[in-house]
Amino acid sequence: MKLESKQVYVADHSLAKIMSRLLLTLHLNPFLRATLKRDWVSSIQIIYTETVGYEGREYFLSVGSQQDMAQHVAQWLSQVLMDAPSSNNLTKEAITERQVEALSKCEIVSAVRAQYGGGIIGGQPVPGFLEETGGGYRTETFFAAKVRSNTEKWFGVPMYLMSGKRVGQSKQTKVVIEYHPLSPLGSTKIIFDVVKNKVEFPFILKTPGAGFELESLSGEIDLEPSVDGHTRLLLDAMRGDKSLASSPDFGVETWQLITPIVETWKQDTFSPISQYEAGGVPEEALALIRNDGREWSL
């Protein structure tokens, strides 16, 4: 039996996370929407790391972290970069069209990959990837990339993507928008933290008393824990609700973005794959962002 496209529900559980939906509201708040461009934003980070290993999932051995997680990080990146539809046309189709358009203007400037070795996480020793699999695999368990947009709105703003397994001592899922500094206190950041279900907003204020001393404060919006993404998508599919379904066009655009790196890595069968200690961050990823005078917001 051949199914029509309208009968297929393309699932991406990251879209069901409340923080993913909140990113769209950036464009509905005038004071935020006006700043989403190169004149104000100095960099963007999308971080999606976890402390678990590959956990025996055979499919992962043939795809690796980049192909496994590209759809998720691309969704969030495009939600920040897109030009929002008009307020009277906030349909799923209109929003997706703008996301696809934003992603189509992006390209990966540089990328690094690595595999986790043995280490300590949560006070417990964990084995390395090659030890778990018996060796011989060139599958990356970590990737980081620097992306640029070739639009006038975002040209020159570096965008950093990171995803991997056995990274750090706690799961990290963040979207970080860093602004150019407007005071001696340095840059400020809006942080969408998916794990903690909160949004952090920066404020530069004058301290109490005489003089003009400044201080940096952070306001937080705490959110109620949402239904698990997989559960939400399953319920929506059963109801025929496609408001959170992914788009085939977006999937195609995601693959076009990462294909040059995927093909380069596939053809390179000789270069050693860098190893990083479980519970840490690969040195290559640190160098990727430090070369631009920045640090990961981990």
C-alpha positions in Angstrom: 0.0 0.0 0.0 1.4 3.4 -1.0 0.8 6.2 1.4 0.3 9.9 0.5 2.5 12.5 2.2 -0.5 13.8 4.1 -0.9 10.3 5.7 2.7 10.3 7.0 3.6 11.8 10.4 7.2 12.8 10.4 8.3 12.8 14.1 11.0 14.8 15.7 10.7 14.6 19.5 12.7 17.8 20.0 9.8 19.8 18.5 7.5 18.6 21.3 9.7 20.0 24.0 8.2 23.1 25.5 11.5 25.0 25.0 11.4 24.3 21.3 8.0 25.9 21.1 9.2 28.8 23.2 11.9 29.6 20.7 9.1 30.6 18.2 7.8 33.2 20.7 11.1 35.1 20.3 9.6 36.5 17.2 6.3 37.5 18.8 7.9 39.8 21.4 8.8 43.2 19.8 11.7 44.0 22.1 13.3 40.6 21.3 12.4 40.3 17.7 14.0 43.7 16.9 17.4 42.4 18.3 17.6 39.1 16.4 20.1 40.3 13.8 23.8 40.8 13.4 23.6 44.4 14.7 22.8 43.1 18.2 23.7 39.3 18.3 27.4 38.4 18.5 27.0 34.6 18.5 24.6 31.7 18.9 25.2 28.3 20.5 23.1 25.2 20.2 24.2 22.5 22.7 22.7 19.0 22.9 24.9 16.7 25.0 24.3 13.7 27.3 26.1 11.6 29.8 24.9 8.2 28.5 26.9 6.2 25.9 25.6 4.6 22.8 23.8 2.0 24.9 24.0 -0.8 22.4 21.9 0.9 19.7 23.0 -0.7 16.5 21.7 2.0 14.3 24.0 4.6 15.9 27.1 2.6 14.8 26.3 3.4 11.2 25.2 7.0 11.5 27.1 8.6 14.4 26.3 11.7 16.4 26.1 14.2 13.6 23.5 12.4 11.5 21.7 11.2 14.7 21.3 14.7 16.2 21.5 17.1 13.1 17.7 17.3 12.8 17.3 18.5 16.4 20.0 21.2 16.4 19.0 22.4 13.0 15.4 22.8 14.1 16.4 25.0 17.0 18.9 27.0 14.9 16.4 27.7 12.2 13.8 28.8 14.8 16.2 31.5 16.0 17.3 32.6 12.5 14.0 32.6 10.6 12.0 35.7 9.6 8.7 35.0 11.4 5.5 35.0 9.3 3.0 37.8 9.8 1.0 37.7 13.0 -2.1 36.7 11.1 -0.4 33.8 9.4 1.2 31.8 12.2 0.4 28.4 10.7 2.5 25.3 10.9 3.1 25.6 7.1 4.1 29.2 7.2 6.5 28.7 10.1 8.1 25.7 8.5 8.5 27.5 5.2 10.4 30.3 7.0 12.6 27.7 8.8 13.5 25.9 5.6 14.4 29.3 4.0 16.6 30.2 7.0 18.4 26.9 7.0 18.9 26.9 3.2 21.1 30.0 3.7 23.4 28.3 6.2 26.6 26.4 5.6 29.1 24.6 7.9 32.4 26.4 8.0 34.3 23.9 10.1 33.6 20.7 12.1 35.3 18.3 14.5 34.5 14.8 15.6 35.7 12.5 18.4 34.9 9.3 20.3 34.5 9.0 24.0 37.1 7.0 25.9 36.8 5.6 29.4 36.3 8.0 32.3 34.4 8.9 35.4 30.8 10.2 35.3 28.7 10.7 38.4 31.6 9.2 40.4 31.4 5.9 38.6 33.8 4.6 36.0 32.4 4.1 32.5 34.0 2.2 29.5 35.1 3.8 26.3 33.2 3.5 23.0 35.7 1.2 21.4 35.8 -1.0 24.5 32.0 -1.2 24.4 31.8 -2.1 20.7 34.8 -4.3 20.5 36.8 -1.8 18.5 37.1 -1.1 14.8 34.5 1.6 14.5 35.2 5.0 13.1 31.7 6.3 14.2 31.9 9.7 15.9 30.2 9.9 19.3 30.7 13.7 19.3 30.6 16.5 16.8 30.9 20.2 17.0 30.5 22.7 14.1 30.8 26.3 13.3 28.0 27.5 11.0 27.4 30.8 9.1 24.4 32.3 7.5 24.8 34.0 4.1 21.9 36.3 4.7 22.3 40.1 5.2 20.5 39.8 8.5 22.9 37.2 10.1 26.1 37.5 8.0 29.2 37.5 10.2 27.5 36.0 13.3 29.2 32.7 14.2 26.9 29.9 15.2 28.3 26.9 17.1 26.7 23.5 17.3 27.7 20.8 19.8 26.2 17.3 20.3 27.7 14.2 21.8 27.6 11.3 24.3 29.4 10.9 27.6 30.0 14.7 27.6 30.4 16.5 30.9 28.9 15.5 34.2 25.3 16.4 33.4 23.0 16.5 30.4 23.0 19.8 28.6 20.4 21.0 26.1 20.6 24.8 25.6 20.1 27.5 23.0 22.3 30.5 23.9 21.9 33.9 22.2 24.9 36.1 23.0 24.6 39.9 22.5 27.3 42.4 21.7 28.5 44.1 24.9 27.0 47.6 25.6 28.6 48.1 28.9 32.0 47.6 30.6 30.5 44.4 32.2 30.8 42.6 28.9 28.3 40.6 26.8 24.9 39.4 27.9 23.1 36.2 27.0 19.6 34.8 26.7 19.7 31.1 27.6 16.9 28.7 26.8 17.7 25.7 29.0 15.6 22.6 28.0 16.9 20.4 30.8 16.1 22.9 33.6 12.9 24.1 31.9 13.7 27.7 32.3 14.7 30.8 30.3 17.4 33.2 31.6 17.2 36.9 30.6 20.1 39.3 31.3 19.8 42.8 32.8 22.4 45.5 33.3 21.3 47.7 36.3 22.7 50.5 38.4 23.7 49.4 41.9 21.9 51.2 44.9 23.6 54.3 46.3 25.6 57.1 45.0 27.7 57.0 41.9 27.1 55.0 38.8 28.3 51.4 39.5 26.7 48.8 37.2 25.8 45.2 38.0 24.7 42.3 35.8 21.6 40.4 36.9 19.8 37.5 35.5 16.0 37.1 35.4 14.6 33.6 35.1 11.3 32.3 33.9 10.6 28.8 35.3 8.4 26.6 33.3 6.3 23.6 34.3 7.8 20.3 33.3 6.2 19.2 30.0 5.0 15.9 28.8 7.8 13.7 27.4 8.4 14.6 23.7 7.9 11.0 22.4 4.7 10.7 24.4 3.4 14.1 23.1 4.1 13.2 19.5 2.5 9.7 19.8 -0.7 11.3 21.2 -0.7 13.9 18.4 -0.2 11.3 15.7 -3.1 9.2 17.1 -5.3 12.4 17.0 -4.2 13.4 13.5 -2.7 16.6 14.9 0.4 17.6 12.7 1.1 20.9 14.4 4.3 19.4 15.9 5.2 17.1 13.0 8.5 17.8 11.2 8.5 18.6 7.5 10.0 16.5 4.7 11.3 19.7 3.2 13.1 20.6 6.4 14.6 17.2 6.5 16.0 17.6 3.0 17.4 21.0 3.9 19.1 19.5 7.0 20.8 16.8 5.0 22.0 19.3 2.4 23.6 21.3 5.3 25.5 18.3 6.8 26.2 16.2 3.7 29.5 17.8 2.8 30.9 17.0 6.2 29.3 13.5 6.3 30.9 12.6 2.9 34.3 14.0 3.9 34.3 11.9 7.0 33.2 8.8 5.2 35.9 9.2 2.6 38.6 9.7 5.3 39.3 6.1 6.4 42.9 6.8 7.6 43.0 9.8 9.9 42.9 8.8 13.6 39.6 9.7 15.4 40.4 11.8 18.4 39.5 10.4 21.8 38.1 12.4 24.7 37.8 11.3 28.3 34.2 10.4 29.3 32.8 13.2 31.4 34.9 15.8 29.6 34.8 17.8 26.4 37.0 17.1 23.3 40.0 19.5 23.0 39.2 20.0 19.4 35.7 21.4 20.3 37.2 23.7 22.8 39.8 24.9 20.2 37.0 25.4 17.6 35.3 28.1 19.7 38.4 29.5 21.5 39.9 30.4 18.2 37.2 33.0 18.0 37.8 34.2 21.5 34.8 32.5 23.0 33.8 29.7 25.3 31.1 27.1 25.3 28.2 27.9 27.6 28.3 24.5 29.4 
